[in-house]
Amino acid sequence: MKTLTLKTTAFNKRITGDETVEFNYKNHVETCIQNPPEKGFNDLEEMRKRTKILDKLEKANGSLKLEDAEADTLQACAKEMVWKILDPAIVTFLDDVNGMK
């Protein structure tokens, strides 16, 4: 069993100007899981794995608890994610996902 604390931080102001824009881990986990593999969602087993994680995420309150195989799936999805900006909040999020214990 591995746990990810579902934090909310903020993007760096050099990216957003003076506006505070939150970086919500729960939203970004969902984005990573929903992001289709390169060939799309053509593998039913992969779809089941990801749906199970989304179900747990929906019920999560403060932390996401995943079986080791589910954590591996999340880590693989996060690794495949293409980010359109560079920000320390994203780096910290990826470190936290990859460092789940």
Buried (B, 14 or more C-beta within 10 A) or exposed (E): EBBBEBBEBBBBEEBEEEEEEEBBBBEBBBEBBEEEEEEEEEEEEBEEBBEBBBEBBEEBEEEBBBEEEBBBBBBBBBEEBEEEEEBEBBEBBBEBBEEBE
